[in-house]
Amino acid sequence: MAKPFAPHIEEVSPKQFMLKFFSPRTGRLRIEQSFSAAGPFSPFMQQKTISRGENQFHFKFNEKTDGYLNIQWH
């Protein structure tokens, strides 16, 4: 996605990540996990409510052992 809507993920400390993005409307965030880039993906955490404007979510993830994430919001 184009800025300002493009998500930004930052590792804030070892295995601790912050997802930051701007949403033009309220909705739901869904993060799914898979051990293969091709899937299948399953829920990584409970869906979160997103607000209109800037959103921040913190989560734990170990890239070496937890595989891949699929991040969606609507």
C-alpha positions, -999 to 999 in steps of 0.1 A, spaced: 0 0 0 11 36 -6 20 59 23 4 71 45 -16 38 46 14 14 44 20 -6 76 53 -2 95 66 -31 116 95 -24 140 113 -47 164 113 -27 196 132 -53 216 143 -89 210 112 -108 198 89 -78 206 74 -60 176 52 -30 171 29 -27 141 19 8 132 -5 19 104 -30 46 95 -66 35 88 -92 58 71 -120 40 89 -127 17 119 -125 -20 114 -108 -52 125 -71 -63 125 -64 -100 118 -29 -115 121 -23 -151 109 7 -173 112 22 -201 91 54 -222 91 54 -219 53 52 -188 32 26 -205 11 4 -213 41 -19 -226 54 -23 -197 78 -41 -199 111 -49 -172 137 -19 -158 155 -38 -137 180 -73 -125 186 -87 -100 162 -82 -64 174 -104 -34 168 -88 -7 148 -97 30 150 -99 57 124 -64 73 123 -31 60 136 -31 25 152 -3 7 172 -2 -29 182 25 -47 201 31 -85 199 57 -112 205 71 -131 175 103 -151 170 111 -150 133 134 -180 135 109 -204 151 74 -189 144 75 -187 106 56 -161 86 28 -136 94 -1 -125 72 -15 -92 84 -50 -80 72 -73 -52 82 -107 -42 70 
